[in-house]
Amino acid sequence: MKLSSEAFENDGLLPPAYAFGKIDPQQHVAWSSNRNPPLAWSDVPPGTRSFVLLCHDPDVPSRGDDVNRADRQVPADLARVDFFHWTLIDLPATLRHIAAGAYSDGVTPRGKPGPELADSSARQGLNDYTGWFAGDADMAGEYFGYDGPCPPWNDSIEHHYIFTLYALDIAQLPLSDRIDGATVRAALAPHILAQAQVCGRYSLNPALSAA
């Protein structure tokens, strides 16, 4: 199975239009267009009954002590953890592409609704901005669907955004309660027929973005 995007090459730079935040010379970060990128896939294995799409960033700092502080950088050797940006399950087996902006077009404070979608049998799970904004009076809420990159503007490394498509042997994942990236990744493991990835790089550190 092959997965690609017309918006960026594998391991290429993810355009700011598909990010939650973009560089701002005065404030470090400003809201960006936050559109989901276009994706297309092929060479689907026989017996596929549904797809699951996950997007995660494996480069998120494991501690927040240094994050977004002008007097220091997040060190490159800090342990990193996964942060899920998109969890989309029960996509029909006939589907072969997702259009740009189909699931997200702009930043929505307090999050987009879910998990059900009005025009599809697919369901979207919570992304990890739900926890990130939990203590923010203006932004706290349940963040369903896609919300793109907004890495620390003082991080010393680029972040990688890995879009993974799974072809499954079941039409619907048996999840009815909380749907999030970690839960979905565990639940789909016994049902994978094939999987494919495409990765985009992104940074809000001007020194890295100019390199």
Secondary structure as UniProt FT lines:
FT   STRAND          2..4
FT   TURN            10..11
FT   STRAND          12..13
FT   HELIX           16..18
FT   STRAND          21..24
FT   TURN            25..27
FT   STRAND          28..31
FT   STRAND          39..42
FT   TURN            46..47
FT   STRAND          50..61
FT   TURN            65..68
FT   TURN            70..71
FT   TURN            76..77
FT   STRAND          80..92
FT   TURN            93..94
FT   STRAND          97..98
FT   TURN            100..101
FT   TURN            109..110
FT   STRAND          116..117
FT   TURN            118..119
FT   STRAND          120..124
FT   HELIX           129..132
FT   TURN            133..135
FT   TURN            137..139
FT   TURN            153..154
FT   STRAND          159..168
FT   HELIX           181..188
FT   HELIX           189..191
FT   STRAND          192..202
FT   HELIX           206..209
//
